[in-house]
Amino acid sequence: MSTPVQLSENLLIETSARRDWAGVRVELTNYACTGRVLQRLPYENDTCLGVILEEVGRSRVEPRLRENTPCPIEHRPRDMHFTPAGMELWGYSADVRFVKDVILSFDVPLLRDRLGIGQTGQLADTPRLRFTDDRIWTLVKLLADAIEDPDASTQLYGDSLTLAIAARLFEKIDACEKTARGLSPLQLKDAIGFLEAQLPNRVELATLAQLAGMSPSHYCRAFKTSTGLAPYQWQLHARIERAKCLLLDTNGTLEAVAEATGFADAVHFGRTFRKVAGTTPAAWRMDRLG
């Protein structure tokens, strides 16, 4: 399937795990990064779905089809990329410190048989950069959480997840993108820019809806369709992402990080961080910095 390549000088693999399920090879990798990264990914012979589960840094990771050609599509929360076999793929970031990603490599003929579908048409042959589908993202996250689970039942569980991902990806992604009524690209860009400028202060839903000329209920639905998160959830996750940068880039106490990211105190910060990241701030920092 994939062939290892030499890593960029600013990129190190911290940990990696791999497992096969139902015609899908799943590779989960944690990368430690030290700034600018431009890396050719070793999946040119595979039909792949790539999902970044976590990234920490001052610049987002960007999928590219050519080494020096920036991705033409702007970042959206929980976006993913899909590339057919025979197409090179690059990962780029101007400044990133940590990345956790998962790559699913598909045996397309086998999956066609197992899913009972005919030719997948152009879906399996057309690259899609930075597309969003909250169901696929959630299924991939569950799969990544199970990749190192030794329980025998995990094999059946993973088989079900990979088949659900493949069915959604190859049969339904076009329909989902056409019927979803999210924000327009300009509305989403304006919203994210405004929210980021206001961090760590909270922006009320009514304010966002007024700026877009929409009712609060309509805006909330459209924002969630576009990002996978309600506005208040997006802001909470953004504050946690900012906290992660501070935990890596400074020696500040948890109290100082909590204050800088708008939390009432270190206790509130720690409780919220654990709910979002699955571990405490101190443990997260220690795992990343060693």
SVG drawing of the C-alpha trace seen along z (x, -y; Angstrom):
<svg xmlns="http://www.w3.org/2000/svg" viewBox="-35 -43 51 54">
<polyline fill="none" stroke="black" stroke-width="0.4" points="0.0,0.0 1.9,-3.1 5.6,-3.6 7.6,-5.4 9.4,-8.6 12.0,-10.8 10.5,-13.3 10.8,-17.0 13.6,-18.4 11.1,-20.1 8.9,-17.0 9.2,-14.1 6.9,-11.1 6.3,-10.8 4.0,-7.8 2.1,-5.8 -0.3,-2.9 -1.8,-1.0 -4.7,1.5 -6.7,3.1 -10.5,3.3 -12.9,4.4 -10.9,3.3 -9.5,0.2 -6.1,-0.4 -6.1,-2.9 -2.9,-4.8 -2.9,-7.1 0.2,-9.3 1.3,-11.9 3.8,-14.4 6.1,-16.8 6.9,-19.8 9.3,-22.7 7.9,-25.4 7.4,-25.4 6.6,-22.0 6.3,-20.9 6.0,-17.1 5.1,-14.8 2.8,-12.2 3.5,-8.5 0.0,-7.6 0.3,-8.2 -0.6,-4.5 -3.6,-4.5 -7.1,-5.9 -7.2,-7.8 -9.2,-9.9 -7.1,-12.1 -8.5,-13.6 -6.6,-15.9 -7.9,-15.2 -5.7,-17.7 -3.3,-20.5 -1.5,-23.0 0.4,-26.0 0.1,-29.4 -0.8,-28.1 -3.3,-25.5 -2.1,-22.4 -2.9,-22.7 -3.4,-19.8 -1.8,-20.4 -1.9,-18.5 1.4,-20.2 4.4,-21.1 4.4,-24.8 0.7,-25.3 -1.4,-26.5 -4.7,-24.8 -7.4,-26.9 -10.0,-26.2 -9.9,-28.0 -9.8,-26.0 -13.1,-25.0 -13.5,-23.4 -13.3,-19.6 -12.4,-19.6 -10.9,-16.5 -9.3,-15.6 -9.8,-12.7 -7.3,-11.7 -7.6,-8.8 -4.8,-6.4 -2.2,-7.8 -2.3,-11.4 0.4,-12.9 -0.5,-14.8 1.5,-17.3 1.0,-18.6 2.1,-22.2 2.0,-24.6 3.9,-27.8 4.2,-27.2 2.9,-24.1 4.0,-22.4 1.9,-19.2 -0.4,-17.3 -2.5,-14.1 -3.8,-12.8 -5.5,-9.6 -5.2,-8.3 -7.7,-5.7 -6.5,-3.8 -9.3,-2.1 -9.4,1.2 -12.1,-0.2 -12.9,3.0 -13.3,4.9 -15.5,2.3 -17.7,2.2 -18.4,5.9 -18.9,5.7 -21.2,2.7 -23.2,4.2 -22.8,1.1 -21.7,0.8 -19.1,-1.6 -18.6,-4.6 -18.5,-6.8 -16.4,-10.0 -16.5,-9.9 -13.5,-7.5 -11.6,-9.3 -12.0,-13.0 -9.8,-14.7 -11.7,-16.7 -9.7,-19.1 -11.1,-20.6 -14.6,-19.2 -16.7,-18.7 -19.0,-16.0 -19.7,-15.8 -20.8,-12.2 -17.7,-11.0 -15.5,-13.0 -17.2,-11.5 -16.9,-8.0 -13.2,-8.5 -12.7,-9.8 -14.3,-6.7 -12.2,-4.5 -9.0,-6.3 -9.9,-5.8 -10.3,-2.1 -7.1,-1.5 -5.0,-0.2 -7.8,1.4 -6.8,5.1 -10.4,6.3 -11.5,9.0 -14.8,7.2 -13.0,4.2 -12.4,5.9 -16.1,6.2 -16.7,2.7 -14.0,1.3 -15.4,3.3 -18.8,1.6 -17.2,-1.9 -15.1,-1.5 -18.0,-0.2 -20.1,-3.1 -17.4,-5.6 -16.9,-4.1 -20.7,-4.0 -21.0,-7.7 -17.9,-8.7 -18.5,-6.9 -22.3,-7.0 -23.6,-10.1 -21.1,-12.9 -22.3,-14.7 -25.9,-14.6 -24.9,-15.8 -23.0,-18.8 -25.8,-19.8 -28.6,-19.6 -26.8,-21.1 -27.8,-24.7 -24.9,-26.2 -23.3,-29.6 -22.0,-30.9 -18.1,-30.8 -18.0,-34.6 -20.4,-34.4 -18.3,-31.6 -15.0,-33.5 -16.5,-36.7 -17.8,-34.8 -14.6,-32.9 -12.5,-36.1 -14.8,-38.0 -14.8,-35.3 -11.0,-34.9 -10.5,-38.6 -12.7,-38.6 -11.1,-35.7 -11.0,-35.0 -14.2,-37.1 -17.5,-35.4 -19.6,-36.6 -23.3,-36.1 -25.4,-34.3 -27.6,-37.4 -24.5,-39.4 -23.3,-36.9 -26.8,-36.5 -27.3,-40.3 -24.0,-40.7 -25.1,-38.1 -28.6,-39.5 -30.2,-36.2 -32.4,-35.1 -30.5,-33.6 -32.1,-30.1 -31.5,-30.1 -27.9,-31.3 -27.2,-28.7 -28.3,-25.9 -26.4,-27.2 -23.2,-27.7 -23.4,-24.2 -24.0,-22.8 -20.8,-24.6 -18.6,-23.9 -20.0,-20.9 -20.3,-22.9 -22.8,-25.4 -21.3,-29.0 -20.8,-28.7 -19.1,-25.2 -16.8,-26.7 -15.7,-29.5 -15.0,-27.1 -12.9,-24.8 -11.1,-27.8 -10.2,-28.9 -8.9,-25.4 -6.8,-25.4 -5.3,-28.8 -4.6,-27.3 -2.7,-24.4 -0.4,-26.8 0.3,-28.5 1.0,-25.2 3.6,-24.3 5.1,-27.7 5.4,-29.1 6.2,-28.0 3.1,-29.7 1.3,-28.2 -2.2,-26.8 -3.6,-29.8 -1.9,-32.1 -3.0,-30.1 -6.6,-30.0 -6.6,-33.8 -5.2,-34.4 -7.9,-32.2 -10.8,-33.7 -11.5,-31.0 -12.5,-32.0 -9.8,-30.1 -7.5,-27.1 -10.1,-24.7 -12.7,-25.8 -10.0,-25.7 -8.9,-22.2 -12.4,-20.8 -13.3,-22.3 -9.9,-21.3 -10.4,-17.7 -14.0,-17.6 -12.7,-18.8 -9.3,-17.2 -9.9,-14.0 -7.1,-14.7 -5.9,-17.4 -3.8,-20.4 -0.8,-19.2 -0.9,-15.7 -1.4,-17.0 1.6,-19.3 3.8,-16.5 2.8,-14.1 3.8,-16.7 6.9,-18.1 8.2,-15.0"/>
</svg>
